[in-house]
Amino acid sequence: MSKYTDVYFVPIKIENIPAYKKLASMAGKVFVKHGALKYREYVASDLNAPGVIPFPKVIKLKEGETLIYAEVEFKSEAHRNSVMKKLFADPEMQPPKDKPLPFDVKRMVYGGFKILVDL
């Protein structure tokens, strides 16, 4: 059985990182509660490597923004589907009604991937 991972790229205003971290920490606990193997989030520190297309150009980062990279690991794609069903039914994962999210969901990039190399 091949492991599977979901990957998210989230453009975010630098000033919103503390609020996002709080939200992501809660979400990570809910993912793991429902069976995810690992949940990790990273904030960008070097986005302009020479000789390749830089993330800011592809993601169209605006002035004052950076990029969050998140990954959630599962046993398989079927396991991911099962976990996500539980996750979306969990009341903790409902967006807050009284305040906006610290990022623009419409600019988030997402994809599911079968793990090719796992050393």
DSSP file (Angstrom, degrees, kcal/mol; ACC not computed):
  #  RESIDUE AA STRUCTURE BP1 BP2  ACC     N-H-->O    O-->H-N    N-H-->O    O-->H-N    TCO  KAPPA ALPHA  PHI   PSI    X-CA   Y-CA   Z-CA
    1    1 A M              0   0    0      0, 0.0     2,-0.4     0, 0.0    75,-0.0   0.000 360.0 360.0 360.0 127.6    0.0    0.0    0.0
    2    2 A S        -     0   0    0      1,-0.1    75,-0.2   112,-0.0   114,-0.1  -0.693 360.0-119.9 -88.7 134.0    1.4    3.3   -1.1
    3    3 A K        -     0   0    0     -2,-0.4   112,-2.0   112,-0.1     2,-0.3  -0.264  28.1-152.1 -65.4 161.1    1.3    6.3    1.3
    4    4 A Y  E     -AB  74 114A   0     70,-2.0    70,-3.3   110,-0.2     2,-0.4  -0.977   8.9-165.2-138.3 145.7   -0.6    9.4    0.1
    5    5 A T  E     -AB  73 113A   0    108,-3.0   108,-3.3    -2,-0.3     2,-0.4  -0.995  14.1-144.8-137.4 143.2   -0.3   13.0    0.9
    6    6 A D  E     -AB  72 112A   0     66,-2.4    66,-2.2    -2,-0.4     2,-0.4  -0.872  21.5-159.9 -99.1 138.2   -2.4   16.2    0.4
    7    7 A V  E     -AB  71 111A   0    104,-3.0   104,-1.8    -2,-0.4     2,-0.4  -0.965   8.0-173.4-123.7 136.2   -0.4   19.3   -0.3
    8    8 A Y  E     -AB  70 110A   0     62,-2.5    62,-2.7    -2,-0.4     2,-0.5  -0.986  11.4-163.1-128.6 137.9   -1.6   22.9    0.1
    9    9 A F  E     -AB  69 109A   0    100,-2.6   100,-2.7    -2,-0.4    60,-0.2  -0.993  15.1-172.8-117.1 124.1    0.0   26.2   -0.8
   10   10 A V  E     -A   68   0A   0     58,-2.7    58,-2.3    -2,-0.5     2,-0.3  -0.934  15.9-148.2-124.3 108.1   -1.5   29.1    1.0
   11   11 A P  E     +A   67   0A   0      0, 0.0    93,-0.5     0, 0.0     2,-0.3  -0.570  31.9 173.8 -69.1 136.4   -0.6   32.7    0.1
   12   12 A I  E     -A   66   0A   0     54,-2.4    54,-2.8    -2,-0.3     2,-0.2  -1.000  38.6-106.9-149.4 143.2   -0.9   34.8    3.3
   13   13 A K  E >   -A   65   0A   0     89,-0.4     3,-2.0    -2,-0.3     4,-0.3  -0.516  33.9-127.6 -65.9 135.8   -0.2   38.3    4.6
   14   14 A I  G >  S+     0   0    0     50,-2.7     3,-1.5     1,-0.3    -1,-0.1   0.861 108.9  59.7 -54.9 -37.9    2.9   38.1    6.9
   15   15 A E  G 3  S+     0   0    0     49,-0.4    -1,-0.3     1,-0.3     4,-0.3   0.694 100.7  56.8 -66.0 -18.3    0.9   39.9    9.6
   16   16 A N  G <> S+     0   0    0     -3,-2.0     4,-2.5     1,-0.2    -1,-0.3   0.430  76.7  97.3 -93.0   0.3   -1.7   37.1    9.6
   17   17 A I  H <> S+     0   0    0     -3,-1.5     4,-3.0    -4,-0.3     5,-0.2   0.908  80.5  52.1 -60.0 -44.5    0.8   34.3   10.3
   18   18 A P  H  > S+     0   0    0      0, 0.0     4,-1.7     0, 0.0    -1,-0.2   0.923 113.2  44.4 -59.5 -42.1    0.1   34.1   14.1
   19   19 A A  H  > S+     0   0    0     -4,-0.3     4,-2.0     1,-0.2    -2,-0.2   0.895 114.5  50.1 -66.5 -39.2   -3.6   33.8   13.6
   20   20 A Y  H  X S+     0   0    0     -4,-2.5     4,-3.4     1,-0.2     5,-0.2   0.908 106.8  54.7 -65.1 -41.7   -3.1   31.3   10.8
   21   21 A K  H  X S+     0   0    0     -4,-3.0     4,-2.4     1,-0.2    -1,-0.2   0.899 108.0  49.5 -59.7 -40.9   -0.7   29.2   13.1
   22   22 A K  H  X S+     0   0    0     -4,-1.7     4,-1.7    -5,-0.2    -1,-0.2   0.933 114.5  44.5 -62.7 -46.0   -3.4   29.1   15.7
   23   23 A L  H  X S+     0   0    0     -4,-2.0     4,-2.5     1,-0.2    -2,-0.2   0.910 114.1  49.3 -64.4 -44.0   -6.0   27.9   13.2
   24   24 A A  H  X S+     0   0    0     -4,-3.4     4,-2.8     2,-0.2    -2,-0.2   0.862 107.6  54.4 -66.6 -36.7   -3.6   25.4   11.6
   25   25 A S  H  X S+     0   0    0     -4,-2.4     4,-1.7    -5,-0.2    -1,-0.2   0.907 111.2  45.6 -63.4 -41.4   -2.6   23.9   15.0
   26   26 A M  H  X S+     0   0    0     -4,-1.7     4,-1.7     2,-0.2    -2,-0.2   0.935 113.8  48.9 -65.1 -46.6   -6.3   23.3   15.7
   27   27 A A  H  X S+     0   0    0     -4,-2.5     4,-2.7     1,-0.2    -2,-0.2   0.902 108.4  54.5 -61.3 -41.7   -6.9   21.8   12.2
   28   28 A G  H  X S+     0   0    0     -4,-2.8     4,-2.5     1,-0.2    -1,-0.2   0.901 106.4  51.1 -59.7 -41.7   -3.9   19.6   12.5
   29   29 A K  H  X S+     0   0    0     -4,-1.7     4,-2.3     1,-0.2    -1,-0.2   0.879 111.3  48.4 -63.7 -37.0   -5.2   18.1   15.8
   30   30 A V  H  X S+     0   0    0     -4,-1.7     4,-1.7     2,-0.2    -2,-0.2   0.905 109.8  51.7 -70.7 -41.3   -8.5   17.4   14.1
   31   31 A F  H  <>S+     0   0    0     -4,-2.7     5,-2.4     1,-0.2     3,-0.3   0.948 114.1  43.4 -57.2 -48.8   -6.8   15.8   11.1
   32   32 A V  H ><5S+     0   0    0     -4,-2.5     3,-1.6     1,-0.2    -2,-0.2   0.888 108.6  58.4 -66.4 -39.4   -4.8   13.5   13.4
   33   33 A K  H 3<5S+     0   0    0     -4,-2.3    -1,-0.2     1,-0.3    -2,-0.2   0.858 108.6  46.9 -56.5 -35.3   -7.9   12.8   15.6
   34   34 A H  T 3<5S-     0   0    0     -4,-1.7    -1,-0.3    -3,-0.3    -2,-0.2   0.363 134.7 -82.6 -94.1   5.9   -9.6   11.4   12.5
   35   35 A G  T < 5S+     0   0    0     -3,-1.6    -3,-0.2     1,-0.3    -2,-0.1   0.388  72.1 148.8 119.4  -4.9   -6.7    9.3   11.3
   36   36 A A      < -     0   0    0     -5,-2.4    -1,-0.3    -6,-0.2    38,-0.2  -0.350  39.9-144.5 -59.4 142.5   -4.1   11.4    9.4
   37   37 A L  S    S+     0   0    0     36,-2.7     2,-0.3     1,-0.3    37,-0.2   0.889  76.5   2.6 -76.6 -40.8   -0.6   10.0   10.0
   38   38 A K  E     -C   73   0A   0     35,-1.1    35,-2.3     2,-0.0     2,-0.4  -0.990  55.9-166.2-146.6 150.9    1.2   13.3    9.9
   39   39 A Y  E     +C   72   0A   0     -2,-0.3     2,-0.4    33,-0.2    33,-0.2  -0.962  19.2 167.2-140.0 120.8    0.2   17.0    9.7
   40   40 A R  E     -C   71   0A   0     31,-2.7    31,-2.7    -2,-0.4     2,-0.4  -0.985  15.1-169.8-136.6 146.0    2.9   19.6    9.0
   41   41 A E  E     -C   70   0A   0     -2,-0.4     2,-0.4    29,-0.2    29,-0.2  -0.995   7.9-168.8-133.7 142.5    2.9   23.3    8.0
   42   42 A Y  E     -C   69   0A   0     27,-3.0    27,-2.5    -2,-0.4     2,-0.4  -0.957  14.4-142.5-129.9 145.3    5.8   25.4    6.9
   43   43 A V  E     -C   68   0A   0     -2,-0.4    25,-0.2    25,-0.2    -2,-0.0  -0.921  35.9-105.2-107.5 138.2    6.3   29.1    6.3
   44   44 A A        +     0   0    0     23,-2.6     3,-0.1    -2,-0.4    -1,-0.0  -0.212  41.2 165.9 -62.3 145.0    8.5   30.1    3.4
   45   45 A S  S    S+     0   0    0      1,-0.2     2,-0.3    21,-0.0    -1,-0.1   0.497  74.0  28.4-130.9 -18.5   12.0   31.4    4.1
   46   46 A D        +     0   0    0      1,-0.1     3,-0.2     3,-0.0    -1,-0.2  -0.772  58.8 154.0-148.2  97.1   13.6   31.3    0.6
   47   47 A L        +     0   0    0     -2,-0.3     8,-0.6     1,-0.2     2,-0.1   0.371  60.5  70.3-107.2   3.6   11.4   31.7   -2.4
   48   48 A N        +     0   0    0      6,-0.2    -1,-0.2     7,-0.1     5,-0.0  -0.379  57.2 167.5-123.1  56.1   13.7   33.1   -5.0
   49   49 A A    >   -     0   0    0     -3,-0.2     3,-1.0    -2,-0.1     2,-0.1  -0.503  39.6-114.5 -68.3 132.9   16.1   30.3   -5.9
   50   50 A P  T 3  S+     0   0    0      0, 0.0     3,-0.1     0, 0.0    -1,-0.1  -0.369  92.6  26.4 -69.5 146.8   18.1   31.3   -9.0
   51   51 A G  T 3  S+     0   0    0      1,-0.2     2,-0.3    -2,-0.1    -2,-0.0   0.411 108.1  75.9  88.1  -2.1   17.6   29.3  -12.2
   52   52 A V  S <  S-     0   0    0     -3,-1.0    -1,-0.2     0, 0.0     0, 0.0  -0.883  94.1 -86.7-133.1 166.3   14.1   28.2  -11.6
   53   53 A I        -     0   0    0     -2,-0.3     2,-0.1    -3,-0.1    -4,-0.1  -0.647  52.5-128.8 -73.6 120.8   10.6   29.7  -11.7
   54   54 A P    >>  -     0   0    0      0, 0.0     4,-1.7     0, 0.0     3,-0.9  -0.414   8.6-122.8 -76.1 146.4   10.2   31.3   -8.2
   55   55 A F  H 3> S+     0   0    0     -8,-0.6     4,-3.2     1,-0.2     5,-0.5   0.882 108.3  62.2 -52.4 -44.4    7.1   30.6   -6.1
   56   56 A P  H 3>>S+     0   0    0      0, 0.0     5,-1.5     0, 0.0     4,-0.8   0.856 106.8  46.1 -55.4 -33.2    6.1   34.3   -5.9
   57   57 A K  H <45S+     0   0    0     -3,-0.9    -2,-0.2     3,-0.2    -4,-0.0   0.926 117.3  41.5 -73.5 -44.7    5.7   34.5   -9.6
   58   58 A V  H  <5S+     0   0    0     -4,-1.7    -3,-0.1     1,-0.2    -1,-0.1   0.922 123.4  37.3 -69.3 -45.5    3.7   31.2   -9.9
   59   59 A I  H  <5S-     0   0    0     -4,-3.2    -1,-0.2    -5,-0.2    -2,-0.2   0.614 105.2-129.7 -82.8 -13.4    1.5   31.9   -6.9
   60   60 A K  T  <5 -     0   0    0     -4,-0.8    -3,-0.2    -5,-0.5     2,-0.1   0.950  30.1-162.4  61.0  52.6    1.3   35.6   -7.6
   61   61 A L      < -     0   0    0     -5,-1.5     2,-0.2    -6,-0.2    -1,-0.1  -0.394   6.6-138.9 -64.1 141.3    2.3   36.7   -4.1
   62   62 A K    >   -     0   0    0      1,-0.1     3,-2.0     4,-0.1   -50,-0.1  -0.548  37.1 -71.0 -96.3 165.1    1.4   40.3   -3.4
   63   63 A E  T 3  S+     0   0    0      1,-0.3    -1,-0.1    -2,-0.2     3,-0.1  -0.317 123.9  21.4 -53.9 132.0    3.6   42.8   -1.5
   64   64 A G  T 3  S+     0   0    0      1,-0.3   -50,-2.7   -51,-0.1   -49,-0.4   0.530 103.0 113.6  84.6   6.6    3.6   41.8    2.2
   65   65 A E  E <   -A   13   0A   0     -3,-2.0    -1,-0.3   -52,-0.3   -52,-0.2  -0.748  39.0-179.1-108.8 158.1    2.7   38.2    1.6
   66   66 A T  E     -A   12   0A   0    -54,-2.8   -54,-2.4    -2,-0.3     2,-0.4  -0.737  28.6-101.3-135.5-171.3    4.5   35.0    2.0
   67   67 A L  E     -A   11   0A   0     -2,-0.2   -23,-2.6   -56,-0.2     2,-0.4  -0.957  17.1-156.4-126.0 134.7    3.7   31.3    1.4
   68   68 A I  E     -AC  10  43A   0    -58,-2.3   -58,-2.7    -2,-0.4     2,-0.5  -0.900   9.0-160.8-102.4 135.5    2.6   28.5    3.7
   69   69 A Y  E     -AC   9  42A   0    -27,-2.5   -27,-3.0    -2,-0.4     2,-0.4  -0.981  13.4-177.2-114.4 126.5    3.2   25.0    2.6
   70   70 A A  E     -AC   8  41A   0    -62,-2.7   -62,-2.5    -2,-0.5     2,-0.4  -0.949   6.8-174.4-125.0 145.1    1.1   22.3    4.3
   71   71 A E  E     -AC   7  40A   0    -31,-2.7   -31,-2.7    -2,-0.4     2,-0.4  -0.999   7.6-167.7-140.4 139.5    1.1   18.6    4.0
   72   72 A V  E     -AC   6  39A   0    -66,-2.2   -66,-2.4    -2,-0.4     2,-0.4  -0.994  16.0-149.2-125.8 125.2   -1.1   15.9    5.5
   73   73 A E  E     +AC   5  38A   0    -35,-2.3   -36,-2.7    -2,-0.4   -35,-1.1  -0.775  17.1 177.3-103.1 140.4    0.0   12.2    5.2
   74   74 A F  E     -A    4   0A   0    -70,-3.3   -70,-2.0    -2,-0.4   -38,-0.1  -0.837  41.7-112.0-131.6 167.2   -2.3    9.3    5.0
   75   75 A K  S    S-     0   0    0     -2,-0.3     2,-0.3   -72,-0.2    -1,-0.1   0.863  93.8 -25.4 -67.0 -36.2   -2.0    5.5    4.6
   76   76 A S  S  > S-     0   0    0    -73,-0.2     4,-2.3   -72,-0.1   -72,-0.2  -0.943  70.9 -88.8-164.1 174.3   -3.5    5.6    1.1
   77   77 A E  H  > S+     0   0    0     -2,-0.3     4,-2.4   -75,-0.2     5,-0.2   0.900 127.1  51.8 -64.9 -39.6   -5.8    7.6   -1.1
   78   78 A A  H  > S+     0   0    0      2,-0.2     4,-2.0     1,-0.2    -1,-0.2   0.901 109.0  50.4 -62.9 -40.4   -8.8    5.6    0.2
   79   79 A H  H  > S+     0   0    0      2,-0.2     4,-2.7     1,-0.2    -2,-0.2   0.912 109.0  52.1 -63.0 -42.8   -7.7    6.3    3.7
   80   80 A R  H  X S+     0   0    0     -4,-2.3     4,-3.0     1,-0.2     5,-0.2   0.934 108.0  51.4 -57.5 -46.9   -7.4   10.0    2.9
   81   81 A N  H  X S+     0   0    0     -4,-2.4     4,-1.7     1,-0.2    -1,-0.2   0.889 111.2  47.9 -59.6 -40.0  -11.0   10.0    1.5
   82   82 A S  H  X S+     0   0    0     -4,-2.0     4,-1.7     2,-0.2    -1,-0.2   0.925 113.3  46.9 -65.6 -46.1  -12.2    8.3    4.7
   83   83 A V  H  X S+     0   0    0     -4,-2.7     4,-2.8     1,-0.2    -2,-0.2   0.915 110.7  52.4 -62.8 -43.6  -10.4   10.8    6.9
   84   84 A M  H  X S+     0   0    0     -4,-3.0     4,-2.6     1,-0.2    -1,-0.2   0.865 105.3  55.1 -64.5 -35.6  -11.7   13.8    4.9
   85   85 A K  H  X S+     0   0    0     -4,-1.7     4,-0.9    -5,-0.2    -1,-0.2   0.934 113.0  42.1 -61.0 -45.6  -15.3   12.6    5.1
   86   86 A K  H  X S+     0   0    0     -4,-1.7     4,-0.8     2,-0.2     3,-0.3   0.896 113.1  54.7 -66.2 -40.9  -15.0   12.6    8.9
   87   87 A L  H >< S+     0   0    0     -4,-2.8     3,-1.0     1,-0.2     6,-0.3   0.924 106.9  48.4 -60.8 -47.8  -13.1   15.9    8.9
   88   88 A F  H 3< S+     0   0    0     -4,-2.6    -1,-0.2     1,-0.3    -2,-0.2   0.730 111.1  52.1 -69.3 -20.8  -15.7   17.8    7.0
   89   89 A A  H 3< S+     0   0    0     -4,-0.9    -1,-0.3    -3,-0.3    -2,-0.2   0.597  86.9 103.1 -86.3 -12.2  -18.4   16.5    9.3
   90   90 A D    X<  -     0   0    0     -3,-1.0     3,-1.7    -4,-0.8     4,-0.2  -0.579  68.9-143.7 -76.3 125.6  -16.5   17.6   12.4
   91   91 A P  G >  S+     0   0    0      0, 0.0     3,-1.5     0, 0.0    -1,-0.1   0.790  97.3  67.1 -58.3 -28.7  -18.0   20.8   14.0
   92   92 A E  G 3  S+     0   0    0      1,-0.3   -62,-0.1   -66,-0.0    -5,-0.0   0.759  95.9  56.7 -63.6 -22.9  -14.5   22.0   14.9
   93   93 A M  G <  S+     0   0    0     -3,-1.7    -1,-0.3    -6,-0.3    -3,-0.1   0.377  78.2 112.6 -92.8   4.7  -13.7   22.4   11.2
   94   94 A Q  S <  S-     0   0    0     -3,-1.5     3,-0.1    -4,-0.2    -5,-0.0  -0.606  77.9-107.5 -75.9 135.7  -16.5   24.7   10.4
   95   95 A P        -     0   0    0      0, 0.0     2,-0.1     0, 0.0    -1,-0.1  -0.309  40.6 -97.9 -63.1 144.9  -15.3   28.2    9.5
   96   96 A P        -     0   0    0      0, 0.0     5,-0.1     0, 0.0     3,-0.1  -0.396  27.2-156.8 -64.4 137.2  -15.8   30.9   12.2
   97   97 A K  S    S+     0   0    0      1,-0.2     0, 0.0    -2,-0.1     0, 0.0   0.733  86.9  54.8 -85.8 -23.5  -18.9   32.9   11.5
   98   98 A D  S    S+     0   0    0      1,-0.1    -1,-0.2     2,-0.0     0, 0.0   0.590 114.2  26.0 -91.6 -10.8  -17.9   36.0   13.5
   99   99 A K  S    S-     0   0    0     -3,-0.1    -1,-0.1     0, 0.0     2,-0.0  -0.997  81.6-106.0-150.7 150.4  -14.5   36.7   11.9
  100  100 A P        -     0   0    0      0, 0.0    -3,-0.1     0, 0.0    -2,-0.0  -0.306  41.8 -98.0 -73.3 157.6  -12.8   36.1    8.5
  101  101 A L        -     0   0    0      2,-0.2   -81,-0.1     1,-0.1     4,-0.0  -0.379  33.0-116.4 -66.7 153.6  -10.2   33.5    7.9
  102  102 A P  S    S+     0   0    0      0, 0.0   -89,-0.4     0, 0.0     2,-0.3   0.302  95.4  40.6 -78.7  12.7   -6.6   34.8    8.0
  103  103 A F  S    S-     0   0    0    -91,-0.1     2,-0.8   -83,-0.0    -2,-0.2  -0.964  91.2-100.3-151.1 163.9   -6.1   33.9    4.3
  104  104 A D    >   -     0   0    0    -93,-0.5     3,-1.9    -2,-0.3     4,-0.5  -0.805  25.1-160.9 -92.7 107.4   -8.0   33.9    1.0
  105  105 A V  G >  S+     0   0    0     -2,-0.8     3,-1.1     1,-0.3    -1,-0.2   0.814  88.3  64.0 -57.3 -32.9   -9.4   30.4    0.4
  106  106 A K  G 3  S+     0   0    0      1,-0.3    -1,-0.3    -3,-0.1    -2,-0.0   0.677 103.1  48.1 -68.8 -16.8   -9.8   31.2   -3.3
  107  107 A R  G <  S+     0   0    0     -3,-1.9    -1,-0.3   -96,-0.1    -2,-0.2   0.473  86.0 111.8-100.5  -3.9   -6.1   31.7   -3.7
  108  108 A M    <   -     0   0    0     -3,-1.1     2,-0.4    -4,-0.5   -98,-0.2  -0.455  58.0-147.0 -69.6 141.1   -5.1   28.4   -2.0
  109  109 A V  E     +B    9   0A   0   -100,-2.7  -100,-2.6    -2,-0.1     2,-0.3  -0.919  21.7 178.8-111.3 137.4   -3.6   25.7   -4.2
  110  110 A Y  E     +B    8   0A   0     -2,-0.4     2,-0.3  -102,-0.2  -102,-0.2  -0.973  10.9 159.2-140.7 150.0   -4.3   22.1   -3.4
  111  111 A G  E     -B    7   0A   0   -104,-1.8  -104,-3.0    -2,-0.3     2,-0.4  -0.945  30.4-129.1-164.8 152.8   -3.5   18.6   -4.7
  112  112 A G  E     -B    6   0A   0     -2,-0.3     2,-0.4  -106,-0.2  -106,-0.2  -0.870  29.8-169.5-104.1 139.7   -3.4   15.0   -3.7
  113  113 A F  E     -B    5   0A   0   -108,-3.3  -108,-3.0    -2,-0.4     2,-0.4  -0.985  24.3-133.4-135.4 137.6   -0.2   13.0   -4.4
  114  114 A K  E     -B    4   0A   0     -2,-0.4     2,-0.4  -110,-0.2  -110,-0.2  -0.734  43.2-109.9 -79.7 136.6    0.9    9.4   -4.3
  115  115 A I        -     0   0    0   -112,-2.0     3,-0.1    -2,-0.4  -112,-0.1  -0.568  35.4-177.2 -74.9 124.4    4.3    9.3   -2.6
  116  116 A L  S    S+     0   0    0     -2,-0.4     2,-0.4     1,-0.3    -1,-0.2   0.877  71.3  19.3 -89.0 -45.0    7.0    8.4   -5.1
  117  117 A V        +     0   0    0      2,-0.0     2,-0.3     0, 0.0    -1,-0.3  -0.998  60.4 172.2-131.4 129.6   10.1    8.2   -2.8
  118  118 A D              0   0    0     -2,-0.4  -115,-0.0    -3,-0.1    -3,-0.0  -0.800 360.0 360.0-140.0  92.9    9.9    7.8    0.9
  119  119 A L              0   0    0     -2,-0.3    -1,-0.1     0, 0.0    -2,-0.0   0.431 360.0 360.0 -91.2 360.0   13.4    7.3    2.5
